[in-house]
Amino acid sequence: APPPLSYPEPAAAPPAAPTPAPESAPAPTPAPESAPVPEPEATIAAPTAEPSGADADANEKNRLEWFNYSIATKDVKMAKELFVSAEEQAMVEQLEADMSGTDAREAPTVPAVPATEEEMEEARGSWLKFHIAAGDYEAAMEMAVTADDYVAISDAEELKRKAWLDWAMSNETPTEAYNFAVTDGEYAAISALESKLKSAPAGSGEVDDDETQEKARLAWMDYHLSVNEFKQAAKYAVTAAEEETIEKASNLYQEKSRQAWMQHYMEKGEYELAKNLCVTDAELEQLATLQEEGRKEWVAYSTAAGDTSAARDFAVSEEEEAAIDVKEAEMAAEAKKTGFEAALSSSDFAKATTLAAGDVAMLTAIEEKQDEDRKTWMSYYIDVGKFKDAHKLSVTEEEETFIKEAEKSAPEQARKDWHKYYIDTGDFKKAAGLAVTDEEVQAVADAAAATKKAKIEELKAKGDYKGAKMIADEVEREGIQLAEEMAMEKKRKEWMSYYTSIADYPNAIKMAVTPAEVAEVDAAFETKRSEHMKSLLAKQDYAAAKKFATTPEEISMCDVYEEEDQELARKEWQRFYIEEGNFKEAFALCVDDSEELMVESAKTAFYSKCREEWLKHYTLKGDYNKALELVVSLEEQTALEAAMEKRRVEHFEYYLKKGKKKEAKKLAVTDAEVAKCA
């Protein structure tokens, strides 16, 4: 069943503190120290009193129902909050073990060894993205190989630093904010926050820490209230008003849960369970109404379905009993009618007579059926020549006369029937033996001739001209011979067309018998040769195309196609090598001085771009020596020195703010800065 009350995720749970690994040398972003939200002390508020008596029993039952629901829906968090016994704890631990392998984020899959360079590069990129998303920047640095990779890692670190700075500023904790500040503007904003907090009413001298503690306490109390963890919320309450608020919220939650489960059991028809949850007269009245409606529905349903026994179990009034009686009478009448019709159709007259007792219409139907069966059997005995049995079934003079006349005409009719039967089955010898009239003799002759003609046509259609000639007369044999010659000529032309279509010239020319056919085959093969040569040129199979070239012009055309294609391929490969930075291969494909100048220019531009990207990277990382190795102009050297000086000043100020004068003194270069470190 769906839970009557949801367990939403907290809108804003107190954030966890970052704990990055310390670096040995100054980094672009000072490593923030751990800044967790202070945990409230356990002695802030006493736990609420446990209910007793009937309330305790009801609460325990409600707890058990919710515990079973959490196990069924695999809600480990809820189950942990609700278990109280060793058996329940074991169930929770088993559920947690079953759910332990369902991590929402999985690491990229490394291709199986051996792998291609493309697969290795794809795996490296996947792992790089995975480590960046996980915040493991040291592991990400191990996967970085390009300037874009280093920039992506630096950007991710910067976003994380700014996020923590924003969090510290929003919580008005300047001490924590200094851990994440690196620019003059950020330091100025923190200083402004400090001035604002100092202008607040005088207190104990620890305003910042006290306010942080209070905000954290309220945040945790609100969070536990939002997820209905009232016992946990009560631990953070320090005033009577807060305790009262938590108690009201807990009571409201319990009441909503009771009502929701009560409605659920009512809808499912579990009235005893629903009754246990009813506490008001209105709820008991609602339950009684639902029970009565359900009873009436079952009476109506069972009656309509013909289950009158079940319907009587639910019936409580005379009207309902009367309706059931009517239904039983209707069912009995329908059963009687159905049984009578079945017995009558199967000629079970004994059973039909028993069911028809006292019913004139049914008895009349029995008599009509018996007379119909008698006439059917009488006709059957006449048809099969059993006239003695037919006489036994006759009941009128007309029937007796009809049987005698049929008996007199039976031999002649039998002769005619057998005569027709032998003609239909093709036994013309026996049919002729039974013919007594000129018409019957001619009928046998006509049928034999028609059968012979049909057989000849059948054999001709199968190509069995020899078999057709064996059963034909002299005149028919001449027609069969002509048909055979025409069929052979048709097949010859079909084979000639077939060999022409598959380009089998030797067999096609064998099938040609007239000069016109020979010319037709030659023309078709010339067209196919030319088309095939052009198709091979389109496929760039020049060697094969030349095999089908028969004129100097066609051979020259094949050479031109091949030369143009090779030149186009050379230029495409040269462009590809330049884009990939493979200038050695690009130079190898040059054919004149202009192309060599073009490749040399591309090479210079490529390495210049790489040098600038690495210079930028080492400047951002604070690696002065490696950056200086890449400087090629006075402007670049001036910019590098300015950047490094700014970085030195920022770290110097940062260490002073943190009170780390020893580290700050290492960065001091002027007398004034040295004096600040004293």
C-alpha positions as CSV (number, residue, x, y, z in Angstrom):
1,A,0.0,0.0,0.0
2,P,1.2,3.5,-0.7
3,P,2.4,5.3,2.4
4,P,-0.2,7.7,3.8
5,L,2.6,10.2,4.6
6,S,5.7,10.8,2.4
7,Y,9.3,11.2,3.6
8,P,10.6,14.1,1.4
9,E,14.2,15.0,1.1
10,P,15.1,18.0,3.3
11,A,14.9,21.3,1.5
12,A,18.2,22.5,2.9
13,A,20.1,20.1,5.1
14,P,23.2,21.6,6.8
15,P,26.2,21.2,4.4
16,A,29.1,18.9,5.1
17,A,32.5,20.5,5.4
18,P,35.2,20.1,2.7
19,T,38.4,18.3,3.7
20,P,40.9,18.6,0.8
21,A,44.4,17.2,1.1
22,P,47.0,19.8,2.1
23,E,49.6,20.8,-0.6
24,S,53.3,21.2,0.1
25,A,53.6,24.4,-2.1
26,P,51.2,27.4,-2.3
27,A,48.4,26.6,-4.7
28,P,46.3,29.1,-6.7
29,T,43.4,28.5,-4.2
30,P,44.5,28.3,-0.5
31,A,43.4,24.9,0.9
32,P,40.4,25.4,3.1
33,E,40.4,24.0,6.6
34,S,37.6,21.8,7.8
35,A,34.6,24.0,8.7
36,P,31.7,21.6,9.8
37,V,28.5,22.9,11.3
38,P,28.8,22.4,15.0
39,E,26.8,19.5,16.4
40,P,24.3,20.5,19.1
41,E,25.1,19.0,22.5
42,A,23.0,16.1,23.6
43,T,21.9,17.9,26.8
44,I,20.0,20.7,25.0
45,A,16.6,19.1,25.4
46,A,15.3,16.0,27.2
47,P,13.5,13.4,25.1
48,T,9.7,13.6,25.2
49,A,7.8,11.3,27.5
50,E,6.8,7.9,26.1
51,P,3.0,7.2,25.9
52,S,1.5,4.7,28.3
53,G,-1.4,2.3,28.4
54,A,-3.8,2.2,25.4
55,D,-1.9,5.0,23.6
56,A,1.4,3.0,23.9
57,D,-0.3,-0.1,22.4
58,A,-1.7,1.9,19.5
59,N,1.6,3.6,18.9
60,E,3.4,0.2,19.0
61,K,1.0,-1.2,16.5
62,N,1.4,1.8,14.2
63,R,5.2,1.5,14.6
64,L,5.1,-2.1,13.6
65,E,2.9,-1.5,10.6
66,W,5.3,1.3,9.4
67,F,8.3,-0.9,10.0
68,N,6.9,-3.8,7.9
69,Y,6.0,-1.2,5.2
70,S,9.6,0.1,5.2
71,I,11.0,-3.4,4.8
72,A,8.6,-4.2,2.0
73,T,9.5,-0.9,0.1
74,K,13.3,-1.3,0.9
75,D,13.4,2.0,2.8
76,V,16.6,1.4,4.9
77,K,16.5,4.8,6.5
78,M,12.9,4.5,7.8
79,A,13.6,0.9,8.9
80,K,16.6,2.0,10.9
81,E,14.5,4.6,12.8
82,L,11.7,2.1,13.6
83,F,13.4,-1.2,14.7
84,V,13.4,-2.0,18.4
85,S,14.1,-5.7,18.8
86,A,17.0,-7.9,17.9
87,E,15.0,-9.7,15.2
88,E,14.0,-6.4,13.6
89,Q,17.6,-5.2,13.7
90,A,18.6,-8.3,11.9
91,M,16.0,-7.7,9.2
92,V,17.3,-4.1,8.8
93,E,20.9,-5.3,8.5
94,Q,19.9,-7.9,5.9
95,L,18.0,-5.3,3.9
96,E,21.0,-2.9,4.1
97,A,23.3,-5.7,2.9
98,D,21.0,-6.4,-0.1
99,M,20.9,-2.7,-1.0
100,S,24.7,-2.1,-0.6
101,G,25.5,-2.7,-4.3
102,T,23.2,-0.1,-5.7
103,D,25.5,3.0,-6.1
104,A,23.9,5.7,-8.2
105,R,27.3,6.8,-9.7
106,E,29.6,4.2,-11.2
107,A,33.1,4.7,-12.4
108,P,33.8,4.5,-16.2
109,T,34.6,1.0,-17.5
110,V,38.2,0.6,-18.6
111,P,38.5,-1.1,-22.1
112,A,39.8,-4.7,-22.0
113,V,43.5,-5.1,-22.8
114,P,44.8,-5.1,-25.4
115,A,43.0,-1.9,-26.6
116,T,43.5,0.5,-29.5
117,E,44.8,4.0,-29.0
118,E,41.3,5.4,-29.6
119,E,39.9,3.2,-26.9
120,M,42.6,4.1,-24.4
121,E,42.0,7.8,-25.1
122,E,38.3,7.4,-24.7
123,A,38.9,5.6,-21.3
124,R,41.3,8.3,-20.2
125,G,38.7,11.0,-21.0
126,S,36.0,9.0,-19.1
127,W,38.1,8.7,-16.0
128,L,39.1,12.3,-16.2
129,K,35.4,13.4,-16.2
130,F,34.6,10.9,-13.4
131,H,37.4,12.2,-11.1
132,I,36.3,15.8,-11.7
133,A,32.7,15.0,-11.0
134,A,33.8,13.2,-7.8
135,G,35.9,16.2,-6.7
136,D,39.1,14.0,-6.7
137,Y,41.3,16.6,-8.5
138,E,44.6,14.9,-7.7
139,A,43.4,11.8,-9.5
140,A,42.1,14.0,-12.3
141,M,45.5,15.6,-12.7
142,E,47.0,12.2,-13.3
143,M,44.6,11.8,-16.2
144,A,45.2,15.2,-17.8
145,V,47.4,15.5,-20.9
146,T,46.1,18.5,-22.8
147,A,45.8,22.2,-21.9
148,D,42.0,21.8,-22.1
149,D,42.1,19.0,-19.5
150,Y,44.1,21.2,-17.0
151,V,41.8,24.1,-17.6
152,A,38.7,21.9,-16.9
153,I,40.2,20.7,-13.6
154,S,41.2,24.3,-12.6
155,D,37.7,25.5,-13.4
156,A,36.1,22.8,-11.4
157,E,38.3,23.6,-8.4
158,E,37.5,27.3,-8.7
159,L,33.7,26.5,-8.8
160,K,34.0,24.4,-5.6
161,R,36.0,27.2,-3.9
162,K,33.4,29.8,-4.8
163,A,30.6,27.5,-3.6
164,W,32.2,27.1,-0.2
165,L,32.9,30.8,0.0
166,D,29.3,31.6,-0.8
167,W,28.2,29.1,1.9
168,A,30.5,30.7,4.5
169,M,29.2,34.2,3.6
170,S,25.6,33.2,3.7
171,N,26.1,31.7,7.2
172,E,27.9,34.9,8.3
173,T,31.1,33.1,9.3
174,P,34.0,35.3,8.3
175,T,36.6,33.0,9.9
176,E,35.5,30.2,7.5
177,A,35.1,32.5,4.6
178,Y,38.8,33.5,4.8
179,N,39.7,29.9,4.1
180,F,38.2,30.2,0.6
181,A,39.1,33.9,-0.4
182,V,41.8,34.6,-2.9
183,T,41.0,37.9,-4.6
184,D,41.0,41.5,-3.3
185,G,37.3,41.7,-3.9
186,E,36.6,38.6,-1.8
187,Y,38.7,39.8,1.0
188,A,36.9,43.2,0.9
189,A,33.5,41.4,1.1
190,I,34.6,39.4,4.1
191,S,35.9,42.6,5.8
192,A,32.6,44.2,5.2
193,L,30.8,41.2,6.8
194,E,33.1,41.5,9.8
195,S,32.3,45.1,10.2
196,K,28.6,44.3,10.0
197,L,28.8,41.7,12.7
198,K,31.0,43.9,15.0
199,S,28.3,46.6,14.8
200,A,25.8,44.2,16.3
201,P,24.8,44.6,20.0
202,A,27.6,43.8,22.4
203,G,27.7,40.3,23.7
204,S,30.1,37.8,25.1
205,G,32.8,38.5,22.6
206,E,32.0,35.3,20.7
207,V,29.1,36.6,18.7
208,D,30.2,34.9,15.5
209,D,30.5,31.4,17.1
210,D,27.3,31.8,19.1
211,E,25.3,32.8,16.1
212,T,26.8,29.9,14.1
213,Q,25.8,27.5,16.8
214,E,22.3,28.8,17.0
215,K,21.8,28.7,13.3
216,A,23.1,25.2,13.1
217,R,20.8,24.1,16.0
218,L,17.7,25.6,14.3
219,A,18.7,24.1,10.9
220,W,19.1,20.6,12.3
221,M,15.8,20.9,14.3
222,D,13.9,22.1,11.2
223,Y,15.5,19.4,9.1
224,H,14.4,16.6,11.5
225,L,10.9,18.1,11.6
226,S,10.7,18.2,7.8
227,V,11.4,14.4,7.6
228,N,9.2,13.6,10.6
229,E,12.0,12.6,12.9
230,F,10.4,14.0,16.0
231,K,12.6,12.4,18.6
232,Q,15.7,13.7,16.9
233,A,14.1,17.2,16.5
234,A,13.3,17.2,20.3
235,K,17.0,16.8,21.1
236,Y,17.6,20.3,19.5
237,A,14.7,22.0,21.3
238,V,15.8,24.4,24.0
239,T,12.6,26.4,24.7
240,A,9.1,25.4,25.8
241,A,7.7,26.9,22.6
242,E,9.9,24.7,20.5
243,E,9.1,21.6,22.5
244,E,5.4,22.4,22.1
245,T,5.8,22.9,18.4
246,I,7.5,19.5,18.0
247,E,4.9,17.7,20.1
248,K,2.1,19.3,18.1
249,A,3.8,18.2,14.8
250,S,4.3,14.7,16.1
251,N,0.6,14.4,17.2
252,L,-0.5,15.8,13.9
253,Y,1.7,13.3,12.0
254,Q,0.3,10.4,14.1
255,E,-3.2,11.5,13.5
256,K,-2.7,11.8,9.8
257,S,-1.1,8.4,9.7
258,R,-4.0,6.9,11.6
259,Q,-6.6,8.4,9.3
260,A,-4.6,7.4,6.2
261,W,-4.3,3.8,7.3
262,M,-8.0,3.7,8.3
263,Q,-9.1,5.0,4.9
264,H,-6.7,2.4,3.3
265,Y,-8.2,-0.5,5.2
266,M,-11.7,0.8,4.4
267,E,-11.0,0.9,0.7
268,K,-9.5,-2.6,0.7
269,G,-12.5,-4.0,2.6
270,E,-10.4,-4.9,5.7
271,Y,-13.1,-3.6,8.1
272,E,-11.7,-5.2,11.3
273,L,-8.4,-3.5,10.9
274,A,-10.2,-0.2,10.0
275,K,-12.4,-0.6,13.1
276,N,-9.3,-0.8,15.3
277,L,-8.2,2.6,14.0
278,C,-11.6,4.4,14.4
279,V,-11.8,6.8,17.4
280,T,-14.9,9.0,16.6
281,D,-18.6,8.2,16.2
282,A,-18.4,9.7,12.7
283,E,-15.6,7.3,11.7
284,L,-17.5,4.3,13.1
285,E,-20.6,5.5,11.2
286,Q,-18.6,5.8,8.0
287,L,-17.3,2.3,8.5
288,A,-20.7,0.9,9.1
289,T,-22.0,2.6,6.0
290,L,-19.2,1.1,3.9
291,Q,-19.8,-2.3,5.4
292,E,-23.5,-2.1,4.5
293,E,-22.8,-0.9,0.9
294,G,-20.3,-3.8,0.5
295,R,-22.8,-6.3,1.8
296,K,-25.5,-5.1,-0.7
297,E,-22.9,-5.2,-3.5
298,W,-22.1,-8.8,-2.7
299,V,-25.7,-9.8,-2.6
300,A,-26.4,-8.2,-6.0
301,Y,-23.2,-9.7,-7.5
302,S,-23.7,-13.2,-6.2
303,T,-27.4,-13.2,-7.3
304,A,-26.5,-12.0,-10.8
305,A,-23.7,-14.6,-11.0
306,G,-26.1,-17.4,-10.0
307,D,-24.3,-18.1,-6.7
308,T,-27.6,-18.1,-4.7
309,S,-25.9,-19.9,-1.8
310,A,-23.4,-17.1,-1.3
311,A,-26.1,-14.5,-1.9
312,R,-28.2,-15.9,1.0
313,D,-25.1,-15.7,3.3
314,F,-25.2,-11.9,2.7
315,A,-28.9,-11.4,2.6
316,V,-30.6,-9.8,5.7
317,S,-34.0,-8.6,4.5
318,E,-37.2,-10.3,3.1
319,E,-36.9,-8.3,-0.1
320,E,-33.4,-9.7,-0.7
321,E,-34.5,-13.3,0.1
322,A,-37.5,-12.9,-2.4
323,A,-35.1,-11.6,-5.1
324,I,-32.9,-14.7,-4.6
325,D,-36.0,-17.0,-4.8
326,V,-37.0,-15.4,-8.2
327,K,-33.4,-15.9,-9.4
328,E,-33.5,-19.6,-8.4
329,A,-36.8,-20.1,-10.2
330,E,-35.4,-18.5,-13.3
331,M,-32.3,-20.7,-13.2
332,A,-34.4,-23.9,-12.7
333,A,-36.6,-23.0,-15.7
334,E,-33.6,-22.3,-17.9
335,A,-31.9,-25.5,-16.8
336,K,-35.1,-27.5,-17.6
337,K,-35.3,-25.9,-21.1
338,T,-31.7,-26.5,-21.9
339,G,-31.8,-30.1,-20.7
340,F,-35.0,-30.8,-22.8
341,E,-33.5,-29.3,-26.0
342,A,-30.3,-31.3,-25.6
343,A,-32.2,-34.6,-25.0
344,L,-34.5,-33.9,-27.9
345,S,-31.7,-33.1,-30.3
346,S,-30.0,-36.4,-29.4
347,S,-33.3,-38.3,-29.7
348,D,-33.2,-39.3,-26.0
349,F,-36.9,-39.4,-25.8
350,A,-37.1,-41.1,-22.3
351,K,-35.2,-38.2,-20.7
352,A,-37.1,-35.6,-22.8
353,T,-40.5,-37.1,-21.7
354,T,-39.4,-36.9,-18.1
355,L,-38.5,-33.2,-18.4
356,A,-41.7,-32.5,-20.4
357,A,-44.0,-33.9,-17.8
358,G,-47.1,-31.7,-17.8
359,D,-45.9,-29.4,-20.6
360,V,-48.1,-29.8,-23.7
361,A,-45.8,-27.9,-26.0
362,M,-42.8,-30.0,-25.0
363,L,-44.8,-33.3,-25.5
364,T,-45.9,-32.1,-28.9
365,A,-42.3,-31.4,-29.9
366,I,-41.4,-34.9,-28.8
367,E,-44.0,-36.4,-31.1
368,E,-42.9,-34.3,-34.0
369,K,-39.3,-35.3,-33.5
370,Q,-40.2,-39.0,-33.3
371,D,-42.1,-38.8,-36.6
372,E,-39.3,-36.9,-38.2
373,D,-36.8,-39.6,-37.2
374,R,-39.1,-42.4,-38.5
375,K,-39.3,-40.8,-42.0
376,T,-35.6,-40.3,-42.1
377,W,-34.9,-43.9,-41.4
378,M,-37.6,-45.0,-43.9
379,S,-35.9,-42.9,-46.6
380,Y,-32.5,-44.3,-45.7
381,Y,-33.7,-48.0,-46.0
382,I,-35.3,-47.2,-49.5
383,D,-32.0,-45.6,-50.7
384,V,-29.9,-48.6,-49.6
385,G,-32.4,-51.2,-50.9
386,K,-33.6,-52.5,-47.5
387,F,-37.3,-52.4,-48.5
388,K,-38.4,-54.9,-45.9
389,D,-37.1,-52.6,-43.1
390,A,-38.7,-49.6,-45.0
391,H,-42.2,-51.4,-45.0
392,K,-41.9,-51.8,-41.2
393,L,-41.7,-48.0,-40.7
394,S,-44.5,-47.0,-43.1
395,V,-47.7,-45.9,-41.4
396,T,-49.8,-44.6,-44.3
397,E,-51.1,-46.0,-47.6
398,E,-49.2,-43.3,-49.6
399,E,-45.9,-44.4,-47.9
400,E,-46.6,-48.1,-48.6
401,T,-47.3,-47.4,-52.3
402,F,-44.1,-45.3,-52.6
403,I,-42.0,-48.1,-51.2
404,K,-43.5,-50.7,-53.6
405,E,-42.8,-48.5,-56.6
406,A,-39.3,-47.9,-55.5
407,E,-38.8,-51.6,-55.0
408,K,-40.0,-52.3,-58.6
409,S,-37.7,-49.7,-60.2
410,A,-34.6,-50.5,-58.0
411,P,-32.8,-52.9,-60.5
412,E,-33.0,-50.4,-63.5
413,Q,-32.1,-47.5,-61.3
414,A,-29.1,-49.4,-60.0
415,R,-27.9,-50.1,-63.5
416,K,-28.1,-46.4,-64.4
417,D,-26.3,-45.4,-61.2
418,W,-23.5,-47.8,-61.8
419,H,-23.3,-46.8,-65.5
420,K,-22.8,-43.1,-64.5
421,Y,-20.4,-44.1,-61.7
422,Y,-18.1,-46.0,-64.1
423,I,-18.1,-43.0,-66.5
424,D,-17.2,-40.6,-63.7
425,T,-14.4,-42.8,-62.5
426,G,-13.0,-43.4,-66.0
427,D,-13.7,-47.1,-66.2
428,F,-15.2,-46.9,-69.7
429,K,-15.0,-50.7,-70.3
430,K,-17.4,-51.4,-67.4
431,A,-19.5,-48.4,-68.4
432,A,-19.9,-49.7,-72.0
433,G,-21.0,-53.1,-70.6
434,L,-23.9,-51.5,-68.7
435,A,-25.0,-49.3,-71.7
436,V,-28.3,-50.5,-73.3
437,T,-29.4,-47.4,-75.3
438,D,-27.7,-45.5,-78.1
439,E,-27.6,-42.4,-75.9
440,E,-25.7,-44.4,-73.2
441,V,-23.3,-45.9,-75.7
442,Q,-22.6,-42.4,-77.1
443,A,-22.1,-41.0,-73.6
444,V,-19.4,-43.6,-72.9
445,A,-17.6,-42.7,-76.2
446,D,-17.8,-39.0,-75.6
447,A,-16.5,-39.3,-72.1
448,A,-13.6,-41.5,-73.2
449,A,-12.6,-39.1,-75.9
450,A,-12.8,-36.1,-73.5
451,T,-10.6,-37.9,-71.0
452,K,-8.0,-38.8,-73.6
453,K,-7.8,-35.2,-74.8
454,A,-7.4,-33.9,-71.3
455,K,-4.6,-36.4,-70.6
456,I,-2.8,-35.4,-73.8
457,E,-3.0,-31.7,-72.8
458,E,-1.8,-32.5,-69.3
459,L,1.3,-34.4,-70.6
460,K,2.0,-31.5,-73.0
461,A,1.8,-29.0,-70.2
462,K,4.4,-31.1,-68.3
463,G,6.7,-31.3,-71.3
464,D,6.1,-35.1,-71.7
465,Y,5.5,-35.0,-75.4
466,K,6.7,-38.6,-75.8
467,G,4.0,-39.8,-73.4
468,A,1.4,-37.7,-75.1
469,K,2.3,-39.3,-78.5
470,M,1.9,-42.8,-77.0
471,I,-1.8,-42.3,-76.3
472,A,-2.6,-40.1,-79.4
473,D,-3.8,-41.1,-82.9
474,E,-2.0,-40.1,-86.1
475,V,-3.6,-36.7,-86.5
476,E,-3.1,-35.9,-82.8
477,R,0.6,-36.8,-83.1
478,E,1.2,-34.2,-85.8
479,G,-0.2,-31.4,-83.4
480,I,1.9,-32.7,-80.5
481,Q,5.0,-32.6,-82.7
482,L,4.3,-29.0,-83.7
483,A,3.7,-28.0,-80.1
484,E,7.0,-29.6,-79.1
485,E,9.0,-27.7,-81.7
486,M,7.4,-24.4,-80.7
487,A,8.3,-25.1,-77.0
488,M,11.9,-25.9,-77.9
489,E,12.2,-22.6,-79.9
490,K,10.8,-20.6,-77.0
491,K,13.2,-22.2,-74.5
492,R,16.2,-21.4,-76.9
493,K,15.3,-17.8,-77.0
494,E,14.8,-17.7,-73.2
495,W,18.2,-19.2,-72.6
496,M,19.8,-16.8,-75.0
497,S,18.3,-13.9,-73.1
498,Y,19.3,-15.4,-69.8
499,Y,23.0,-15.8,-70.8
500,T,23.0,-12.3,-72.2
501,S,21.7,-10.9,-68.9
502,I,24.4,-12.6,-66.9
503,A,27.2,-11.6,-69.4
504,D,27.9,-15.2,-70.4
505,Y,28.9,-14.4,-74.0
506,P,30.1,-18.0,-75.1
507,N,26.8,-19.7,-74.2
508,A,24.7,-16.7,-75.4
509,I,26.2,-16.8,-78.9
510,K,25.6,-20.6,-79.0
511,M,21.9,-20.0,-78.6
512,A,21.8,-17.4,-81.4
513,V,20.8,-19.0,-84.8
514,T,20.0,-16.0,-87.0
515,P,22.3,-13.1,-88.1
516,A,19.9,-10.7,-86.3
517,E,20.2,-12.7,-83.0
518,V,24.0,-12.8,-83.3
519,A,24.1,-9.0,-83.9
520,E,21.7,-8.5,-80.9
521,V,24.0,-10.5,-78.6
522,D,27.1,-8.6,-79.8
523,A,25.4,-5.2,-79.2
524,A,24.2,-6.2,-75.8
525,F,27.6,-7.3,-74.7
526,E,29.2,-4.2,-76.0
527,T,26.8,-2.0,-74.0
528,K,27.4,-4.1,-70.8
529,R,31.2,-3.9,-71.3
530,S,31.1,-0.1,-71.5
531,E,28.7,0.2,-68.5
532,H,30.8,-2.2,-66.4
533,M,34.0,-0.3,-67.2
534,K,32.4,3.0,-66.0
535,S,31.1,1.4,-62.9
536,L,34.6,0.1,-62.0
537,L,35.9,3.7,-62.6
538,A,33.3,5.0,-60.2
539,K,34.4,2.5,-57.6
540,Q,38.1,3.6,-58.1
541,D,39.1,0.1,-59.2
542,Y,41.2,1.3,-62.1
543,A,43.2,-1.9,-62.7
544,A,40.0,-3.9,-63.2
545,A,38.5,-1.1,-65.4
546,K,41.5,-1.2,-67.8
547,K,40.8,-4.9,-68.4
548,F,37.4,-3.9,-70.0
549,A,38.9,-1.0,-72.0
550,T,39.2,-1.9,-75.7
551,T,40.1,1.5,-77.3
552,P,43.0,3.9,-76.8
553,E,40.5,6.5,-75.7
554,E,39.0,4.3,-73.0
555,I,42.5,3.3,-71.7
556,S,43.4,7.0,-71.6
557,M,40.2,7.8,-69.7
558,C,41.1,5.2,-67.1
559,D,44.6,6.8,-66.6
560,V,43.1,10.3,-66.2
561,Y,40.6,9.1,-63.6
562,E,43.4,7.3,-61.7
563,E,45.7,10.3,-61.7
564,E,43.0,12.8,-60.6
565,D,42.0,10.5,-57.7
566,Q,45.5,10.0,-56.5
567,E,46.1,13.8,-56.5
568,L,42.9,14.4,-54.5
569,A,43.8,11.7,-52.0
570,R,47.3,13.2,-51.6
571,K,45.9,16.6,-50.7
572,E,43.3,15.1,-48.4
573,W,45.9,13.1,-46.5
574,Q,48.2,16.2,-46.3
575,R,45.4,18.3,-44.8
576,F,44.6,15.5,-42.3
577,Y,48.2,15.3,-41.1
578,I,48.4,19.0,-40.7
579,E,45.2,19.0,-38.5
580,E,46.6,16.2,-36.5
581,G,50.0,17.9,-36.0
582,N,51.8,15.1,-37.8
583,F,54.0,17.5,-39.9
584,K,56.6,14.9,-40.8
585,E,54.0,13.0,-42.8
586,A,52.6,16.2,-44.2
587,F,56.1,17.3,-45.5
588,A,56.5,13.9,-47.1
589,L,53.4,14.6,-49.2
590,C,54.6,18.0,-50.5
591,V,55.3,18.2,-54.3
592,D,56.4,21.9,-54.6
593,D,57.9,24.8,-52.6
594,S,54.6,26.5,-52.0
595,E,53.2,23.4,-50.3
596,E,56.3,23.1,-48.1
597,L,56.0,26.8,-47.1
598,M,52.3,26.2,-46.3
599,V,53.1,23.2,-44.1
600,E,56.0,25.1,-42.4
601,S,53.6,28.0,-41.6
602,A,51.0,25.6,-40.1
603,K,53.7,23.9,-38.0
604,T,54.9,27.2,-36.6
605,A,51.3,28.3,-35.8
606,F,50.6,24.9,-34.1
607,Y,53.7,25.0,-31.8
608,S,53.2,28.6,-31.0
609,K,49.6,27.9,-29.8
610,C,50.9,24.9,-27.8
611,R,53.6,27.1,-26.2
612,E,51.0,29.8,-25.2
613,E,48.6,27.2,-23.8
614,W,51.3,25.6,-21.6
615,L,52.5,29.1,-20.6
616,K,49.0,29.9,-19.4
617,H,48.7,26.6,-17.6
618,Y,52.0,26.9,-15.7
619,T,51.1,30.5,-14.8
620,L,47.8,29.4,-13.3
621,K,49.5,26.5,-11.5
622,G,52.2,28.9,-10.1
623,D,55.1,26.9,-11.6
624,Y,57.3,30.0,-12.3
625,N,60.3,28.0,-13.6
626,K,58.5,26.0,-16.2
627,A,56.5,29.1,-17.3
628,L,59.7,31.1,-17.6
629,E,61.1,28.5,-20.0
630,L,58.2,29.1,-22.4
631,V,58.6,33.0,-22.4
632,V,59.8,34.3,-25.8
633,S,59.1,38.1,-25.5
634,L,59.5,40.9,-23.0
635,E,55.8,41.4,-22.9
636,E,55.2,37.8,-21.9
637,Q,58.0,38.0,-19.2
638,T,56.5,41.2,-17.8
639,A,53.0,39.6,-17.6
640,L,54.4,36.4,-16.0
641,E,56.3,38.4,-13.3
642,A,53.1,40.5,-12.6
643,A,51.0,37.3,-12.2
644,M,53.5,35.7,-9.9
645,E,53.9,38.8,-7.9
646,K,50.1,39.1,-7.5
647,R,50.0,35.4,-6.5
648,R,52.8,36.0,-3.9
649,V,50.9,39.0,-2.4
650,E,47.7,37.1,-2.2
651,H,49.3,34.2,-0.4
652,F,51.2,36.6,1.9
653,E,48.0,38.3,2.9
654,Y,46.2,35.0,3.3
655,Y,48.9,33.6,5.7
656,L,48.8,36.9,7.7
657,K,45.0,36.7,8.0
658,K,45.4,33.1,9.3
659,G,48.1,34.1,11.7
660,K,50.6,31.9,10.0
661,K,53.5,34.4,10.2
662,K,56.2,31.9,9.6
663,E,54.7,30.9,6.2
664,A,54.0,34.6,5.4
665,K,57.6,35.6,6.2
666,K,58.8,33.1,3.5
667,L,56.9,35.2,1.0
668,A,57.9,38.7,2.3
669,V,60.2,40.7,0.0
670,T,59.9,44.3,1.2
671,D,60.9,45.8,4.6
672,A,57.2,46.6,5.2
673,E,56.2,43.0,4.6
674,V,58.9,41.7,6.8
675,A,57.8,44.1,9.5
676,K,54.3,42.8,9.3
677,C,55.6,39.3,10.0
678,A,57.4,40.3,13.2
